[in-house]
Amino acid sequence: MCYHLPFNIGANVRKTLTEVENLLGGVTTMSDQAADQVLLKISHYVEDGPQGWKQTLVTPLRNNTLAPAGQVLAAVSGTSEAFKTSLHEPAQAALQQRKVMRDQIASFRSTHGL
C-alpha cells in the first residue's frame, strides 16, 4: 500500500520506520545491559570495602584536610592572643604614655609661655 506513493516516498517511510525499530531495539538491549556494563563495574567503589570511596576518598579527605584545618584554626587563635598580649597591648600603652607626655609638654609650654 505504501509502495504506490509517488517519488518512492513509501519505501523511504518504510526504511525510516525500520531504522526507528532497530534503534528502539538497541536502546532496550542497552538498558538491559546497563547493570552489567556500568553498575557492576563501579559497585566495588561504592561499597564499604577497602577499595570503596569511603575508605579511599572520604576518610583520607576528612583526616588529611579537616583535622589539619582544626589545628590551623587553633594556631590562628593562639597567634591572635599572642598578638594582643605581645604587640597590641604594649603598643597601646606606649601610645597612651606618649599622649600623657604630649599633654604635659603642652601644659608646660602654656604655663611658661613657650
C-alpha positions, 0 to 999 in steps of 0.5 A, a space after each residue: 500500500 505504501 509502495 504506490 506513493 509517488 517519488 518512492 516516498 513509501 519505501 523511504 517511510 518504510 526504511 525510516 520506520 525500520 531504522 526507528 525499530 532497530 534503534 528502539 531495539 538497541 536502546 532496550 538491549 542497552 538498558 538491559 545491559 546497563 547493570 552489567 556494563 556500568 553498575 557492576 563495574 563501579 559497585 566495588 567503589 561504592 561499597 564499604 570495602 577497602 577499595 570503596 570511596 569511603 575508605 579511599 576518598 572520604 576518610 583520607 579527605 576528612 583526616 588529611 584536610 579537616 583535622 589539619 584545618 582544626 589545628 590551623 584554626 587553633 594556631 590562628 587563635 593562639 597567634 591572635 592572643 599572642 598578638 594582643 598580649 605581645 604587640 597590641 597591648 604594649 603598643 597601646 600603652 606606649 601610645 597612651 604614655 606618649 599622649 600623657 607626655 604630649 599633654 604635659 609638654 603642652 601644659 608646660 609650654 602654656 604655663 611658661 609661655 613657650 
